[in-house]
Amino acid sequence: MILIELYGIRHHGPGSARSLREGLVELGPDVVLIEGPPEADGLVELARDPQMQPPVALLGYVPGEPKAAAFWPFAVFSPEWQAISYALGAGVPVRFCDLPAAQQLAMPEIGTARPARPRTDPVSELAAAAGYDDPERWWEDVVEHVPGPAVFAALAEAIGFLRGQDSEPDPRDVVREAHMRKVLRRTVRDGYQRIAVVCGAWHVPALSVSAAAAAGSVSAAAAAGQDLPSAAADDRLLRGLPKVKATFTWIPWTYGRLAYTSGYGAGIQSPGWYDHLFSAGDQPVERWLAKAAAVLRDEGVPASSAHVIESVRLAEALAALRGRPLAGLAEVTEAARAVLCEGSDLLVGLIQRRLVVGERLGAVPAVTPMVPLQQDLHHHQRSLRLRPEAQPRDYDLDLRKPNDLARSRLLHRLTLLGVRWGMPQQGRTRNIGTFRESWQLTWRPELDLALIEASMWGSTVAAAASLAAEAAALEDLTGLVERCLLADLGDALAEVLAAVRDRAALEGDVTHLMAALPALVRAARYGDVRGTDPGRLSEVAVEMITRICAGLPAALTSLDETAERAARDRIDAVHSAIGLLADHGSRTRWLDTLARVVPRCPALISGRLTRLLLDAGRLSADDVAIRMSRELSRAAPAAAAAGWAEGFLAGSGLLLVHDDKLLGLADGWLAGLSADAFAAVLPALRRTFGEFAPPERRAIGDKAARLDGSGRPPVLAASADDDLDADRAVPAVRVVAAILRASLVPAP
């Protein structure tokens, strides 16, 4: 006699997992069918390896198109994982029975991991029917706290009613269920007598009649009152479905990615809590609150045994008041908030992150099928002692140490490949002339997919990063020069540098050259801490500066306000970059170009160039005062004058603090504005002065208080109680003057 048992489970439900395990032991099946991709049947055996530590996931992807991929995650409390563990332990075959991934990945909606039409959430519907406003709480009360195989029959009946109300089934579900029925019929034909089918509870009604018919119980099929498609109809539905070539492997997963807040369609609210419910055994509430107290103590928050005892009492009292069979997550959270956390939302959030969701990262055996790039990275992780962890971890690298230098090169190479395992910490790695770097490393499951995608470039991290560094726009290429040095990719550096030179020679837009130059100059200035050779970087930078100087006058004509500001920022960046070069000829050529274009460029840029020439010593303070008086005269339009002032003063107010003549000119211009003109230029003035440091603004305000709006410098009046004797000060002044003159005489 053929016996087929359908176990309708909730994905990642610990109650379902516990009840399923009991049901399988009671049934003793000779084959187990599980909802999942059949291409992964050959990987199931790896689940018995001691190195396989959930959470893990099956990754299915299309070689050559890694973005066409899907994940099937499993936790230790996932019913599917428990079914696999039971079958391997009992020595019975275990097979996946869902629609093949080769066809699922060919469906457009699969790529987004979401169906085309939102499907009814059975848990929410059943919870609402039972009067619950929280589906998770209903599930805990009905399933988690009432274990036993009998729950599957009750769930199947309830889901059958819900599906009867669904007049428009999801087309994807229709196809998947047709394939499941086909697999079930084939399994019966293969001669198996006791068949266990583990699938989502939503699919049970679509399989129940087929199961009864396959087992020979026609009366049971008729009693179900359903008219499901025949085998021929299912075959017609499945015939001609598009296919792709899918490859499978196991990858580590995290509880953070198992939570539905991560965007995972079948996610759950509290993976860490469910793991605890499944593994704690007796006294789950007491053990949970003890863990919460330990988390707080690790952060220096006092949490004693007395706190835990009172928290347990409060959680149990809340459960009794609410008529719940056992305190659930809501009750233990409220108890922890009131007693352990003393009402602090910050501490509750800490427990939520560490325990309720959890930061666990799974592991897969070393024999798991991997692309060569993954294997090479695993080798580097072991040799450099860089463990992938779900919890963010900071590394402070000293590049004078060989191991830290190798770590830095690996992380920079992975960044080039788009595998962002490490993120440079702001403020520590911007100065590449130093020998320290700070990184924060966080391993995420999708990085395995990024590695598979990057494997198109090569079989090792170094080779793949070298090849990936070649195709980019000009401004990206010069950034790649810097990153190739950071990653110690000497072979790629020559290719990228040649591409920079070729594209710079053909580039007609000088703005692209200006955007590309700073990164190239930084790379040319790179020190020898890493043992790298910048080579011909300076030569290429000098060539680009020559082209920039030739094209700059034309690039500064006919600009709107947005383009003006962008051009000013590019000029600032190029000016700073040229200051880093040891080539004095390039600096001279650049300053000559700025002096030549000042009279013909827009006001904002003209003011900025005047400031740069003043700072470089090309203009004296008197020259600048003459220009400023002309640009801020009454004859100049208020908007143009405000733009010139903004460009001239942007970045630092020290010039006005130390140069009384310029401060007086600016004050005279402002005092001469009409009310309407002042209102028009006020936004620009606020923007300019808002960038100054507070001490600079205070000093300017103190000096401006002594101005009269005439344009003259502030008057320095001695206070009434000043007892300075001018005659006695004359010798001291002469000595200081002599010292200053001597310091200006060149040494012999």
C-alpha positions in Angstrom: 0.0 0.0 0.0 1.3 3.4 -1.0 1.2 6.1 1.8 1.9 9.7 0.9 2.1 12.3 3.7 2.0 16.0 2.8 3.7 18.3 5.4 2.7 21.9 4.8 5.2 23.9 6.6 6.1 27.6 7.0 9.5 28.4 5.7 11.9 28.9 8.6 9.3 28.1 11.3 10.8 26.4 14.3 7.5 24.9 15.3 7.0 23.5 11.9 10.5 22.1 12.0 10.0 20.4 15.3 6.6 19.0 14.4 8.0 17.8 11.0 10.8 16.0 12.6 8.4 14.1 14.9 6.1 13.4 11.9 9.0 11.9 9.8 10.1 9.7 12.7 6.6 8.5 13.1 6.0 7.9 9.3 9.4 6.3 8.6 9.4 7.3 4.9 11.5 5.5 2.3 11.9 8.8 0.3 11.6 12.5 1.2 10.6 15.2 -1.4 11.3 18.8 -0.5 10.3 22.0 -2.1 13.5 23.2 -3.8 15.5 23.2 -7.0 16.1 19.7 -8.3 19.5 20.7 -9.8 20.8 20.8 -6.2 20.1 17.1 -5.5 23.8 16.3 -5.9 24.7 18.9 -3.2 22.4 17.5 -0.5 25.0 15.0 0.7 27.3 17.9 1.8 24.7 18.7 4.5 26.1 15.8 6.6 29.6 17.3 6.6 30.6 18.6 10.1 31.9 21.8 8.5 28.4 22.6 7.2 27.1 25.1 9.7 23.7 26.8 9.0 22.6 29.3 8.2 23.6 28.5 4.6 21.9 28.9 1.2 21.8 27.2 -2.1 22.9 29.6 -4.8 21.7 29.0 -8.3 23.1 31.2 -11.1 23.6 31.3 -14.8 27.2 31.1 -15.8 28.2 34.2 -17.7 25.2 36.0 -16.4 25.6 36.0 -12.6 23.0 38.6 -12.1 20.4 36.0 -13.1 20.6 34.2 -9.8 18.5 33.1 -6.8 19.1 32.0 -3.3 17.4 29.2 -1.2 18.4 29.9 2.4 18.2 27.4 5.3 18.6 27.8 9.0 18.9 25.0 11.6 15.2 25.7 12.4 14.1 25.6 8.8 11.8 22.6 8.3 13.5 21.8 5.0 16.9 21.6 6.7 15.4 19.3 9.3 13.9 17.1 6.6 17.3 16.9 4.9 19.0 16.0 8.2 16.5 13.3 8.9 16.8 11.7 5.5 20.6 11.7 5.6 20.6 10.3 9.1 18.0 7.6 8.2 19.7 6.7 5.0 16.7 7.3 2.8 16.8 9.3 -0.5 16.0 13.0 -0.4 15.0 14.9 -3.6 14.0 18.5 -4.4 10.7 18.6 -6.2 10.1 22.3 -7.2 10.2 23.6 -10.7 13.9 23.4 -11.9 15.9 26.6 -11.4 16.8 26.4 -15.1 13.2 27.4 -15.8 12.6 29.6 -12.7 15.6 31.7 -13.6 14.3 32.1 -17.1 11.1 33.8 -15.7 11.5 37.6 -15.7 9.9 38.0 -12.2 12.4 35.5 -10.6 15.2 38.0 -11.0 13.5 40.3 -8.6 12.7 37.5 -6.1 9.1 38.7 -6.2 6.0 37.4 -8.0 4.3 39.5 -10.6 1.2 39.7 -8.5 1.3 39.8 -4.7 0.1 36.5 -3.3 -2.2 36.1 -0.3 -0.2 35.8 2.9 -1.9 32.8 4.6 -0.4 33.4 8.0 -1.8 37.0 8.0 -5.2 35.9 6.7 -5.5 33.1 9.3 -4.3 35.4 12.1 -6.9 38.0 11.2 -9.6 35.4 11.1 -8.6 34.4 14.6 -8.8 38.0 15.9 -5.0 38.6 16.0 -3.5 41.9 14.7 0.0 40.3 14.7 0.5 37.3 12.4 3.8 36.4 14.3 2.0 36.2 17.6 -0.8 34.0 16.1 1.8 31.7 14.6 3.6 31.4 18.0 0.4 30.6 19.8 -1.0 28.1 17.4 2.2 26.4 16.0 5.3 27.2 18.0 3.7 26.4 21.4 1.5 23.5 20.3 4.0 21.0 18.7 3.0 17.7 17.0 2.3 16.4 13.5 -1.4 16.9 14.0 -0.9 20.6 13.2 -0.3 19.9 9.5 -3.8 18.6 8.9 -5.3 21.6 10.5 -3.1 24.0 8.5 -3.9 22.1 5.3 -7.6 22.5 5.9 -7.3 26.2 6.7 -5.1 26.9 3.6 -7.5 25.0 1.4 -10.3 27.3 2.5 -8.1 30.4 1.7 -7.2 29.0 -1.7 -10.8 28.5 -2.5 -11.3 32.2 -2.1 -8.4 33.0 -4.5 -10.0 33.4 -7.9 -6.8 34.5 -9.6 -3.9 32.1 -8.7 -0.4 33.3 -9.3 0.8 32.0 -12.7 4.1 31.1 -11.3 2.5 29.0 -8.6 0.4 27.2 -11.2 3.5 26.2 -13.1 5.5 25.2 -10.0 2.7 23.1 -8.6 2.2 21.3 -11.9 5.8 20.3 -11.7 5.5 19.1 -8.1 2.6 16.9 -9.1 4.6 15.5 -11.9 7.5 14.6 -9.6 5.1 13.0 -7.1 3.6 10.8 -9.8 7.1 9.8 -11.0 8.1 9.0 -7.5 5.2 6.6 -7.1 6.0 5.0 -10.4 9.6 4.5 -9.2 8.2 2.1 -6.6 8.4 4.0 -3.4 5.8 3.1 -0.8 6.0 5.6 2.0 6.5 9.1 0.6 7.0 12.3 2.6 6.4 15.6 0.8 7.7 18.8 2.5 6.4 22.0 0.9 5.0 25.4 1.8 1.6 25.1 3.4 0.1 27.2 0.5 0.9 24.4 -2.0 -0.7 21.5 0.0 -4.2 21.8 -1.5 -2.8 21.7 -5.0 -1.0 18.4 -4.3 -3.5 16.6 -2.0 -5.8 15.2 -4.6 -2.9 14.2 -6.8 -1.3 12.5 -3.8 -4.5 10.6 -3.1 -4.9 9.6 -6.7 -1.3 8.5 -7.0 -1.7 6.4 -3.9 -4.8 4.7 -5.5 -7.4 6.3 -3.2 -9.9 7.6 -5.7 -12.5 8.1 -3.0 -10.3 10.3 -1.0 -9.6 12.4 -4.1 -13.3 12.8 -4.8 -14.0 13.6 -1.1 -11.6 16.5 -1.4 -14.1 18.2 -3.7 -11.3 19.6 -6.0 -10.9 19.4 -9.7 -7.1 19.6 -10.2 -5.4 19.3 -13.6 -4.7 15.8 -14.9 -1.2 14.5 -15.7 -1.7 15.3 -19.3 -2.8 18.9 -18.5 0.3 19.4 -16.3 2.5 18.1 -19.1 1.0 20.5 -21.5 1.5 23.4 -19.1 5.1 22.6 -18.6 5.9 21.9 -22.2 7.9 24.6 -23.9 8.9 26.6 -20.8 12.0 28.7 -21.4 15.2 27.4 -20.0 18.7 28.6 -19.1 21.7 26.7 -17.9 21.9 26.9 -14.1 24.8 26.0 -11.8 24.4 25.4 -8.1 26.6 25.7 -5.0 26.3 26.1 -1.2 27.3 29.5 0.3 27.3 30.9 3.9 24.2 32.9 4.8 23.5 35.2 7.7 20.5 35.7 10.0 20.4 39.4 9.0 19.7 38.3 5.4 17.1 35.8 6.7 15.0 38.6 8.2 12.3 40.0 5.9 13.6 43.5 6.6 16.5 42.6 4.3 14.1 42.2 1.4 14.0 38.4 1.4 10.5 37.4 0.3 10.1 34.4 2.6 11.9 36.2 5.5 10.9 36.2 9.1 10.9 38.9 11.8 13.2 37.3 14.3 15.7 34.7 13.1 17.7 34.8 16.4 14.5 34.3 18.5 13.4 31.4 16.3 16.8 29.8 16.6 16.5 30.0 20.4 13.0 28.5 20.4 14.2 25.6 18.4 17.5 24.9 20.3 16.8 26.0 23.8 14.8 22.9 24.9 13.3 23.6 28.3 12.9 27.1 30.0 13.2 29.1 26.7 12.1 32.4 28.4 14.5 32.1 31.3 17.4 31.2 28.9 16.5 34.1 26.5 16.5 36.8 29.2 19.7 35.4 30.6 21.2 35.9 27.1 19.8 39.4 26.9 21.5 40.2 30.3 24.8 38.9 29.0 24.6 41.1 25.9 24.0 44.2 28.1 26.9 43.2 30.5 29.2 42.9 27.4 28.5 46.6 26.8 29.1 47.6 30.3 25.5 47.9 31.4 24.8 46.3 34.8 22.4 43.4 34.6 22.3 41.0 37.5 20.6 37.7 38.2 17.9 39.6 40.1 17.2 41.6 37.0 16.7 38.4 35.0 14.4 36.8 37.6 12.2 39.9 37.7 12.1 40.0 33.9 11.0 36.4 33.8 8.2 37.0 36.3 7.0 40.1 34.3 7.1 38.2 31.0 5.0 35.3 32.4 2.6 37.8 34.0 2.1 39.5 30.7 1.5 36.2 28.9 -1.1 35.2 31.6 -2.9 38.6 31.3 -3.1 38.2 27.5 -4.2 34.6 27.6 -1.2 33.2 25.8 0.1 29.7 26.5 3.7 30.9 26.9 5.5 34.2 26.9 6.4 35.1 23.3 8.8 37.6 21.8 6.5 40.6 22.5 6.3 39.7 26.2 10.0 39.0 26.7 10.9 42.2 24.8 8.6 44.3 27.0 10.0 42.6 30.1 13.5 43.3 29.0 12.7 46.9 28.2 11.1 47.6 31.6 13.6 45.7 33.9 16.9 45.0 32.1 17.0 48.2 29.9 15.1 50.5 32.3 13.1 51.9 29.5 16.0 52.7 27.2 15.1 52.2 23.5 18.9 52.2 22.7 19.5 49.1 24.8 16.4 47.4 23.5 17.7 48.1 19.9 21.0 46.5 21.0 19.2 43.3 22.1 17.1 43.4 18.9 20.2 43.5 16.7 22.3 41.0 18.7 19.7 38.4 19.7 16.3 38.9 18.0 17.8 39.1 14.5 21.3 37.9 15.3 24.6 38.3 13.5 25.4 34.6 12.9 27.3 33.7 9.7 27.1 30.1 8.5 29.9 28.0 7.0 30.2 25.5 4.2 32.7 22.6 3.7 35.9 23.2 1.9 34.9 20.5 -0.7 31.8 22.6 -1.7 31.9 23.4 -5.5 33.4 26.8 -6.0 34.6 28.9 -8.9 38.4 29.2 -8.9 38.2 32.9 -7.8 36.3 31.9 -4.7 38.9 29.2 -3.9 41.8 31.7 -4.3 40.1 34.2 -2.0 39.5 31.5 0.6 43.2 30.7 0.4 44.1 34.4 1.0 41.6 34.6 3.9 43.3 31.7 5.6 46.9 32.8 5.0 46.3 36.4 6.0 44.1 35.5 8.9 41.1 37.5 7.7 38.0 35.6 8.8 34.8 36.5 7.0 32.3 37.6 9.7 28.8 39.0 9.6 29.5 41.3 12.5 31.4 44.4 11.3 35.1 44.3 12.4 37.7 47.1 12.3 41.2 46.5 11.1 44.0 49.1 11.5 46.7 48.2 9.1 50.4 49.2 9.3 51.7 49.0 5.8 55.3 48.6 7.0 54.3 45.1 8.1 54.3 42.4 5.4 51.0 40.8 6.5 49.2 44.1 6.8 50.5 45.2 3.5 49.2 42.0 1.9 45.9 42.5 3.5 45.6 46.0 2.1 46.5 44.8 -1.4 43.8 42.1 -1.2 41.1 44.4 -0.1 42.0 47.0 -2.8 41.9 44.2 -5.4 38.5 43.0 -4.3 37.2 46.6 -4.4 38.4 46.8 -8.0 36.4 43.7 -8.7 33.2 45.1 -7.0 33.5 42.7 -4.1 33.2 45.3 -1.3 34.1 43.1 1.7 36.1 46.0 3.3 35.2 49.7 3.4 38.0 52.2 4.0 37.3 54.3 7.1 36.9 58.0 6.3 39.7 60.2 7.4 42.3 57.4 7.7 43.0 56.3 4.2 42.5 59.5 2.2 46.2 60.4 2.8 47.8 57.7 0.7 51.3 59.0 1.5 51.1 57.6 5.0 51.7 54.0 6.0 48.4 53.4 7.9 45.0 52.3 6.6 41.8 51.6 8.5 39.2 49.2 7.2 35.9 47.9 8.4 35.1 44.3 7.1 31.6 42.9 6.9 30.9 39.7 5.0 27.5 39.5 3.3 26.1 36.6 1.4 25.7 38.6 -1.8 29.5 38.9 -1.9 29.7 35.3 -3.0 27.6 36.2 -6.0 29.8 39.2 -6.7 32.8 36.8 -6.7 31.1 34.6 -9.2 30.3 37.6 -11.4 33.9 38.8 -11.1 35.3 35.3 -12.1 34.8 36.3 -15.7 38.0 38.3 -15.4 40.2 35.6 -14.1 40.8 32.7 -11.8 42.8 34.5 -9.1 42.1 37.8 -7.3 45.2 39.4 -8.7 44.7 38.3 -12.3 41.0 39.2 -12.2 41.6 42.6 -10.7 44.3 43.3 -13.4 42.0 42.5 -16.3 39.0 44.4 -14.7 41.0 47.6 -14.5 41.3 48.2 -18.2 37.9 49.3 -19.6 36.8 52.6 -18.1 36.2 56.3 -19.0 39.1 58.7 -18.8 38.4 60.0 -15.3 37.8 56.5 -14.1 41.0 55.4 -15.7 43.1 57.9 -13.7 41.3 56.7 -10.6 42.3 53.2 -11.6 45.9 54.2 -11.8 45.8 55.1 -8.1 43.9 52.0 -7.2 46.3 49.8 -9.2 49.1 51.2 -7.1 47.2 50.5 -3.9 46.5 47.0 -5.0 50.0 46.4 -6.3 48.9 45.4 -9.8 52.0 46.2 -11.8 50.9 44.4 -14.9 47.6 46.3 -15.0 49.3 49.6 -14.2 51.2 49.7 -17.5 48.0 48.9 -19.5 45.9 51.5 -17.7 48.6 54.2 -17.9 48.9 53.6 -21.7 45.1 53.9 -22.0 45.2 57.1 -20.0 47.8 58.6 -22.3 46.0 57.5 -25.5 42.6 58.8 -24.4 44.0 62.0 -23.1 45.6 62.7 -26.5 42.2 62.2 -28.2 40.1 63.9 -25.5 38.5 67.0 -26.9 36.7 68.1 -23.7 39.1 69.8 -21.3 36.7 69.3 -18.4 37.2 65.5 -18.6 41.0 66.1 -18.4 40.5 68.4 -15.4 38.4 65.8 -13.6 40.9 63.1 -14.4 44.1 64.9 -13.3 43.9 64.9 -9.5 43.8 61.1 -9.1 46.7 60.8 -11.5 48.8 63.4 -9.6 48.1 61.7 -6.3 49.3 58.4 -7.8 52.4 60.1 -9.1 53.2 61.5 -5.7 52.7 58.0 -4.1 55.4 57.1 -1.7 57.4 53.9 -1.6 55.9 52.4 1.6 54.2 49.7 -0.5 57.3 49.0 -2.6 55.6 50.2 -5.8 57.2 52.2 -8.6 55.0 55.1 -10.0 57.0 54.9 -13.3 55.9 57.4 -16.0 53.0 58.8 -14.1 54.5 62.3 -13.8 55.2 62.4 -17.5 51.6 61.7 -18.3 50.4 64.2 -15.7 52.6 66.9 -17.3 51.2 66.1 -20.7 47.6 66.4 -19.4 48.4 69.8 -17.7 49.7 71.1 -21.0 46.4 70.1 -22.7 44.4 71.6 -19.9 46.2 74.9 -20.1 45.6 75.1 -23.9 41.9 74.3 -23.6 41.0 76.2 -20.5 40.1 79.6 -22.0 37.6 78.1 -24.4 36.1 75.9 -21.6 35.3 79.0 -19.4 33.0 80.7 -21.9 29.2 80.7 -22.2 28.6 79.0 -18.8 25.4 79.1 -16.8 25.4 79.3 -13.0 25.6 75.5 -12.4 28.4 75.1 -15.0 30.2 78.1 -13.4 30.3 76.5 -10.0 31.4 73.1 -11.5 34.2 74.8 -13.4 35.3 76.6 -10.2 35.5 73.3 -8.3 37.5 71.7 -11.1 39.9 74.6 -11.2 40.4 74.3 -7.4 41.1 70.6 -7.7 43.6 71.0 -10.6 45.3 73.8 -8.8 45.8 71.7 -5.6 47.0 68.7 -7.7 49.6 70.8 -9.6 50.8 72.0 -6.3 51.7 68.4 -5.4 53.9 67.9 -8.5 57.6 68.5 -8.4 57.5 69.9 -11.9 57.9 73.7 -11.6 57.4 74.2 -15.3 53.9 72.9 -15.1 53.1 75.1 -12.2 54.4 78.2 -14.0 52.4 77.3 -17.1 49.3 76.8 -15.1 49.6 80.2 -13.3 50.3 82.0 -16.6 47.1 80.5 -18.0 45.1 81.6 -15.0 46.5 85.2 -15.3 45.6 85.2 -19.0 42.0 84.1 -18.6 41.0 86.2 -15.6 39.7 89.2 -17.6 37.6 87.1 -19.9 35.9 84.6 -17.5 32.6 84.9 -15.5 32.6 86.8 -12.2 32.6 83.8 -9.9 35.6 82.2 -11.7 37.3 85.6 -12.1 37.1 86.1 -8.3 38.4 82.6 -7.7 41.4 83.0 -10.1 42.3 86.3 -8.5 42.5 84.6 -5.1 44.6 81.8 -6.4 47.0 84.2 -8.1 47.2 86.2 -4.9 48.0 83.1 -2.8 50.6 82.0 -5.4 52.4 85.4 -5.2 51.5 86.4 -8.8 49.4 89.4 -7.6 50.3 91.7 -4.8 47.8 92.9 -2.2 47.7 96.3 -3.9 46.9 94.7 -7.3 44.1 92.7 -5.7 42.7 95.9 -4.0 42.6 97.7 -7.3 40.7 94.7 -8.9 38.4 94.4 -6.0 37.5 98.0 -6.0 36.7 97.8 -9.7 34.7 94.5 -9.4 32.7 95.8 -6.4 32.2 99.3 -7.7 28.7 100.9 -7.9 28.9 100.5 -11.7 29.1 96.7 -11.4 25.8 94.7 -11.3 25.0 93.5 -7.8 24.8 89.8 -8.8 28.1 89.9 -10.7 29.8 91.7 -7.8 28.4 89.1 -5.3 29.7 86.3 -7.6 33.1 87.8 -7.7 33.2 88.2 -3.9 32.0 84.7 -3.4 34.7 83.3 -5.7 37.4 85.4 -4.1 36.5 84.7 -0.5 35.4 81.1 -0.7 37.1 78.7 1.6 38.8 81.0 4.1 38.1 84.3 5.7 41.6 84.9 7.0 42.3 87.2 4.1 39.7 89.7 5.4 41.1 89.3 9.0 44.6 90.2 8.1 44.1 92.7 5.2 42.3 95.8 6.4 42.3 97.3 2.9 40.3 94.4 1.4 38.0 94.4 4.3 37.3 98.1 3.9 36.6 97.7 0.2 34.1 94.8 0.9 32.4 96.9 3.6 32.2 99.9 1.3 30.6 97.8 -1.4 28.0 96.4 0.9 27.2 99.8 2.5 26.5 101.2 -1.0 24.0 98.6 -2.0 20.3 99.5 -2.2 17.9 97.5 -0.2 16.7 95.4 -3.2 20.3 94.8 -4.4 21.3 93.7 -0.9 18.4 91.2 -0.7 19.5 89.8 -4.1 23.1 89.2 -3.0 22.3 88.0 0.5 22.1 84.3 -0.4 25.6 84.3 -1.9 27.0 86.2 1.0 25.5 83.8 3.5 26.8 80.9 1.5 30.3 82.4 1.4 30.5 83.5 5.1 28.8 80.3 6.3 31.9 78.3 5.1 34.2 80.3 7.3 35.3 78.9 10.7 33.5 80.4 13.7 36.7 82.1 14.9 37.2 83.7 11.5 33.6 85.0 11.5 34.1 86.5 15.0 37.3 88.2 14.0 35.8 89.7 10.9 32.8 90.9 12.9 35.0 92.6 15.5 37.0 94.4 12.8 33.8 95.3 10.8 32.4 96.9 13.9 35.0 99.7 13.5 34.1 100.4 9.8 32.1 103.3 8.7 31.0 102.1 5.2 33.3 104.5 3.4 35.6 101.8 2.0 38.5 102.9 4.2 40.4 100.4 6.5 39.3 100.2 10.1 40.6 102.8 12.4 42.8 101.5 15.2 42.2 103.7 18.2 44.2 103.3 21.4 42.2 102.8 24.6 42.1 105.5 27.2 44.1 103.5 29.7 46.8 102.6 27.2 50.1 103.7 28.8 52.3 103.0 25.8 55.2 105.5 25.5 55.7 106.0 21.8 59.2 107.6 22.2 60.4 104.6 24.3 59.0 102.2 21.7 61.1 103.7 18.8 64.3 101.7 19.5 62.4 98.4 19.7 60.7 99.1 16.4 64.1 99.8 14.8 65.6 96.6 16.1 62.6 94.5 14.8 62.8 96.3 11.4 66.5 95.4 11.2 65.9 91.8 12.0 63.2 91.6 9.3 65.5 93.2 6.7 68.2 90.7 7.5 65.9 87.8 7.1 65.1 88.9 3.6 68.8 89.0 2.5 69.7 85.8 0.6 72.3 83.6 2.3 75.7 83.7 0.6 
